[in-house]
């Protein structure tokens, strides 16, 4: 019995120790209470957590993922429209049908009409005794005297004509008179001077040259007292009642230019417009700039247009009805054109793929994708585009 009691005591002690170890393994020590091991964050960690919470957006746009696209007559639409929400600073514009003509703009210069240049060259030689037009760029009218010249050849022909008239008065010799008169005409003597010889029965040793047309003296190569040669031009007179414009046409514009029907000219700094008439497309292109030259004629009765002026050519095609949108209402993305269509819900806009063609510098013609009367965003397209990219609409 004395041996059994110590063994029971040892066994009882062992069981108590094992039970205590099991409680510690399950997290219950120190009298069976749960042990909670908490780490207290430092002040620096608390600041980082607060900063992260502030940087998170308060609300994110909830957009549905786009369904498969379905092609329709009016463009490519989603069965369930995927929209972009914008509630501020958005202006819309309506798709309108307008009677318009395709316009093309080119640039060039006003040049002189070569058909309206006249060169004054004497058919005889002589000495210039008096010069009536002494300055270049003087304006003259047809019949105004330019200079008086002494030419022995002409003086001799005048005397022959006077003698023929006197002889014909006594002995009829019409052929002689006609031959002497024709010689003066071929020498360039004015008809008025020939008539004066017959009326006054006298001859002036000086012969006067007159302006053959209205215009400006753009070239002058004679001085008073100089010798004028029969082969030397003395004056060049330019009439500006009609002028040309030579406009540069790029190679890729030649086909479009063939369809143009009306032409107008404007000048920088002036509000007046001038109608022009297409005359000739020069057959040779400039290889350096790959441009052709189109010549147009412009009536200029008041002489307002002057050679050397820089001008803009506006060419117009046939007038037809087109759907029109301003260029600011269309955006290009990944090689395609898009417009943001206003939906029935305020502030929601649906991106629509459209086909467009440039009409002029400010407008697009809508070929496909929109209908007349529909409204699209006319500004803030960059915001719409950004939202559409973020939400995977494109």
C-alpha positions in Angstrom: 0.0 0.0 0.0 2.8 2.3 0.8 4.2 1.7 -2.7 0.9 2.4 -4.5 0.2 5.8 -3.0 3.4 7.4 -4.4 2.7 6.0 -7.8 -0.9 7.4 -7.8 0.5 10.8 -6.8 3.0 10.8 -9.7 0.3 9.8 -12.1 -2.1 12.5 -10.9 0.6 15.2 -11.2 1.4 14.0 -14.8 -2.3 14.3 -15.9 -2.6 17.8 -14.5 0.6 19.0 -16.3 -0.6 17.5 -19.7 -3.9 19.2 -19.4 -2.2 22.5 -18.7 0.0 22.1 -21.8 -3.1 21.4 -24.0 -4.7 24.7 -22.8 -1.6 26.7 -23.8 -1.6 25.2 -27.2 -5.2 26.2 -27.9 -4.4 29.8 -26.7 -5.8 29.4 -23.2 -3.2 30.0 -20.6 -3.1 32.0 -17.4 -6.1 30.5 -15.7 -7.9 29.5 -18.9 -8.5 33.1 -20.4 -7.9 33.8 -24.1 -4.5 35.3 -24.9 -4.9 38.2 -27.3 -1.7 39.5 -28.9 -2.3 43.0 -30.4 0.2 45.2 -32.1 -0.3 48.9 -31.6 0.5 51.0 -34.8 2.9 53.8 -34.6 2.0 57.4 -35.4 3.8 57.2 -38.8 1.8 54.1 -39.8 -1.4 55.9 -38.8 -0.6 58.9 -41.1 0.1 56.5 -44.0 -3.3 54.8 -43.5 -5.1 58.1 -43.4 -3.4 59.4 -46.6 -4.3 56.2 -48.5 -7.9 56.6 -47.5 -8.1 60.2 -48.8 -6.5 59.3 -52.2 -9.2 56.7 -52.9 -12.0 58.2 -55.1 -15.3 58.7 -53.3 -17.3 57.1 -56.2 -16.3 55.3 -59.3 -18.5 55.4 -62.5 -20.5 52.2 -62.8 -20.5 51.3 -66.5 -21.5 48.1 -68.0 -19.0 46.2 -70.2 -19.9 46.7 -73.9 -21.9 44.0 -75.6 -21.1 42.8 -79.1 -21.6 45.6 -81.7 -24.4 45.4 -84.2 -24.3 47.2 -87.5 -27.4 49.3 -88.4 -28.3 51.6 -91.2 -27.6 54.6 -89.1 -24.2 53.4 -87.9 -22.7 50.9 -85.4 -24.8 50.9 -82.2 -24.7 48.7 -79.1 -27.8 46.7 -78.4 -27.7 48.1 -74.8 -26.1 51.6 -75.1 -22.9 52.1 -73.2 -22.9 55.7 -72.2 -20.6 58.3 -70.7 -21.9 60.5 -68.0 -21.0 64.2 -68.0 -23.1 66.7 -66.1 -21.1 69.9 -66.6 -19.9 72.2 -69.3 -21.3 70.2 -72.2 -22.9 71.9 -75.2 -24.6 70.0 -78.0 -25.3 70.7 -81.6 -28.0 69.3 -83.9 -27.3 67.4 -87.1 -28.8 69.6 -89.9 -29.5 69.1 -93.6 -28.3 72.0 -95.6 -28.0 73.0 -99.3 -24.3 73.2 -99.6 -21.6 73.0 -102.3 -18.2 71.4 -101.8 -15.6 74.1 -101.4 -11.9 74.0 -102.0 -9.4 76.7 -101.0 -6.2 77.5 -102.9 -3.8 80.4 -103.0 -2.0 82.4 -105.7 -1.3 85.9 -107.1 -3.0 88.4 -109.3 -1.0 88.8 -112.6 -1.4 90.9 -115.7 -3.5 89.7 -118.5 -1.0 89.3 -121.3 -3.6 89.9 -123.9 -4.0 93.4 -122.6 -0.4 94.5 -123.0 0.5 96.7 -125.9 4.0 97.6 -127.0 4.7 100.9 -128.7 7.5 100.4 -131.2 8.0 102.9 -134.1 8.3 101.5 -137.6 10.9 104.1 -138.4 14.0 105.6 -136.8 14.4 109.2 -135.8 15.2 111.7 -133.1 12.8 112.3 -130.1 12.1 116.0 -130.0 9.3 116.1 -127.4 8.3 113.6 -124.8 4.7 113.9 -123.4 4.9 110.9 -121.0 8.0 111.4 -118.9 7.5 109.0 -116.0 6.9 105.3 -115.8 3.5 104.1 -114.2 1.8 107.1 -115.7 -1.8 106.5 -116.7 -2.8 107.2 -120.3 -6.0 107.0 -122.4 -6.3 105.8 -125.9 -5.3 108.5 -128.3 -3.1 110.5 -125.8 0.2 111.7 -127.4 3.3 109.9 -126.2 6.1 111.7 -128.1 7.0 113.7 -131.2 9.9 112.4 -133.4 11.7 113.7 -136.4 12.1 110.9 -138.9 13.5 111.8 -142.4 11.8 108.8 -144.0 8.4 109.8 -142.7 8.9 113.4 -143.6 9.7 112.4 -147.1 6.6 110.2 -147.3 4.4 113.1 -146.1 5.8 115.4 -148.9 5.0 112.7 -151.5 1.5 112.5 -150.3 1.0 116.3 -150.3 2.4 116.5 -153.9 0.1 113.7 -155.0 -2.9 115.7 -153.6 -1.8 118.8 -155.5 -1.2 116.9 -158.7 -4.6 115.2 -158.4 -6.3 118.5 -158.1 -5.0 119.5 -161.6 -4.8 116.1 -163.2 -6.9 113.3 -161.8 -4.6 110.6 -160.4 -6.5 108.8 -157.7 -4.1 105.8 -157.8 -1.1 108.0 -157.0 -2.9 109.6 -154.1 -4.0 106.2 -152.8 -0.4 104.8 -153.0 1.1 107.8 -151.2 -1.5 107.5 -148.4 -1.0 103.8 -148.0 2.8 104.3 -147.5 2.1 106.7 -144.6 -0.3 104.2 -143.0 2.3 101.4 -143.3 4.9 103.6 -141.6 2.5 104.0 -138.6 1.5 107.6 -139.2 -1.8 108.4 -137.4 -4.9 108.8 -139.5 -5.6 112.1 -137.9 -2.3 113.5 -139.1 -2.9 112.2 -142.6 -6.2 113.9 -142.6 -4.6 117.1 -141.4 -2.2 117.1 -144.3 -5.1 116.9 -146.8 -7.1 119.6 -144.9 -4.3 122.1 -144.4 -2.3 121.3 -147.5 0.9 121.5 -145.4 3.4 119.1 -143.8 4.8 119.0 -140.2 8.3 117.6 -140.1 7.6 116.0 -136.7 5.5 112.9 -136.4 3.5 112.2 -133.2 3.0 108.7 -131.7 -0.2 108.1 -129.8 -1.3 105.6 -127.1 -3.0 102.6 -128.7 -5.2 101.9 -125.6 -6.1 102.9 -122.1 -3.8 101.7 -119.4 -0.6 102.2 -117.4 2.9 102.8 -118.7 4.6 99.8 -117.0 7.8 100.0 -119.2 9.5 103.1 -120.6 12.8 103.1 -122.5 13.1 106.4 -124.2 14.3 109.9 -123.1 13.7 113.3 -124.7 16.5 114.0 -127.2 17.4 110.4 -127.6 17.5 108.4 -130.9 14.7 106.0 -131.4 15.4 102.9 -133.4 12.8 101.2 -135.6 13.4 97.9 -133.8 13.4 99.2 -130.2 10.2 99.2 -128.1 9.6 102.6 -126.4 6.6 101.9 -124.2 4.6 99.0 -122.8 1.0 99.9 -121.8 -1.0 97.6 -119.6 -4.8 97.7 -119.4 -6.1 96.5 -116.0 -9.8 96.3 -116.9 -9.3 92.5 -116.8 -6.6 90.6 -114.9 -5.6 87.0 -114.2 -5.2 85.0 -111.1 -2.7 82.1 -111.1 -3.6 79.7 -108.3 -1.5 76.7 -107.2 -3.3 73.4 -107.3 -1.8 70.4 -105.5 -1.6 67.2 -107.5 -4.1 65.4 -105.3 -6.6 68.2 -105.8 -6.7 68.0 -109.6 -9.5 65.5 -109.8 -11.7 67.5 -107.4 -10.9 70.7 -109.2 -12.5 69.3 -112.4 -15.8 69.1 -110.6 -15.8 72.7 -109.5 -18.3 75.0 -111.2 -18.0 78.4 -109.5 -15.0 80.5 -108.4 -14.6 83.5 -106.2 -11.5 85.6 -105.2 -10.8 87.2 -101.9 -7.9 89.4 -100.7 -6.4 89.6 -97.3 -7.5 92.8 -95.6 -10.5 93.4 -98.0 -14.1 92.3 -97.6 -14.9 92.5 -101.3 -15.3 89.3 -103.3 -14.7 89.0 -107.1 -16.2 86.4 -109.4 -13.7 84.5 -111.5 -13.9 82.5 -114.7 -11.7 79.4 -115.2 -9.6 79.8 -118.3 -6.8 77.3 -118.4 -5.0 74.7 -116.4 -1.3 74.8 -117.3 -0.1 71.4 -118.7 3.1 71.3 -116.7 3.5 70.8 -112.9 6.3 72.1 -110.7 8.3 69.0 -109.8 9.6 70.6 -106.6 6.2 71.4 -105.1 4.1 68.9 -107.1 1.7 71.8 -108.0 -0.1 72.8 -111.1 -1.1 76.3 -112.0 -4.7 77.2 -112.7 -5.4 80.5 -114.5 -8.6 82.4 -114.0 -9.8 85.7 -115.5 -11.3 88.4 -113.3 -13.2 91.5 -114.5 -11.6 94.6 -113.0 -13.4 97.6 -114.4 -12.4 100.0 -111.5 -8.8 98.8 -111.5 -9.0 97.7 -107.9 -7.0 94.5 -108.5 -3.4 95.0 -109.3 -0.7 92.5 -110.4 1.3 91.1 -107.4 -1.6 91.0 -105.0 -1.8 87.8 -102.9 -5.2 86.3 -103.3 -7.3 83.3 -102.1 -9.3 81.2 -104.5 -12.6 79.7 -103.4 -13.9 76.9 -105.6 -17.4 75.6 -105.3 -18.9 72.4 -106.7 -22.5 71.5 -107.4 -25.1 72.4 -104.7 -26.7 69.4 -103.1 -28.4 68.6 -99.7 -26.0 67.2 -97.1 -26.0 66.3 -93.4 -23.7 68.8 -91.7 -21.8 68.8 -88.5 -19.1 71.2 -87.3 -15.6 69.7 -87.1 -15.6 70.3 -83.3 -18.3 67.7 -82.9 -16.3 64.7 -84.3 -13.2 63.0 -82.9 -10.8 60.6 -84.6 -9.8 57.5 -82.6 -7.8 54.5 -83.9 -8.4 55.4 -87.5 -12.2 55.9 -87.1 -14.4 58.9 -86.5 -16.8 59.1 -83.5 -19.5 61.5 -82.3 -21.1 61.4 -78.8 -24.9 61.1 -79.2 -27.1 62.6 -76.6 -29.4 59.9 -75.2 -32.9 60.2 -73.7 -31.3 60.5 -70.2 -29.9 63.9 -69.3 -26.2 63.9 -69.0 -25.6 60.6 -70.8 -23.9 60.4 -74.2 -23.3 57.4 -76.4 -20.2 57.1 -78.6 -21.3 56.5 -82.2 -19.0 55.5 -85.0 -19.6 57.7 -88.1 -18.3 58.1 -91.6 -17.5 61.7 -92.6 -16.1 63.7 -95.5 -14.4 67.1 -95.2 -16.7 69.7 -96.7 -14.6 72.8 -95.9 -12.3 74.1 -93.1 -15.1 74.2 -90.6 -17.6 71.5 -91.4 -17.9 67.8 -92.0 -20.4 66.0 -94.3 -22.0 63.0 -92.4 -22.0 60.1 -94.8 -23.2 57.4 -92.3 -23.9 57.0 -88.6 -26.3 59.9 -87.7 -29.7 61.2 -88.8 -31.0 64.7 -89.2 -32.2 66.2 -85.9 -30.0 64.1 -83.6 -27.9 66.0 -81.1 -24.3 65.3 -80.4 -21.7 66.9 -78.1 -20.0 69.9 -79.7 -17.3 70.5 -77.1 -15.3 68.7 -74.3 -14.7 65.8 -76.5 -11.4 65.1 -74.7 -13.3 64.4 -71.5 -15.7 62.1 -73.3 -12.9 60.3 -75.0 -11.0 59.9 -71.7 -14.1 58.4 -69.9 -14.8 56.1 -72.8 -11.2 54.8 -72.7 -11.2 54.3 -69.0 -14.4 52.2 -69.1 -13.4 50.2 -72.2 -16.2 51.5 -74.5 -13.9 51.9 -77.5 
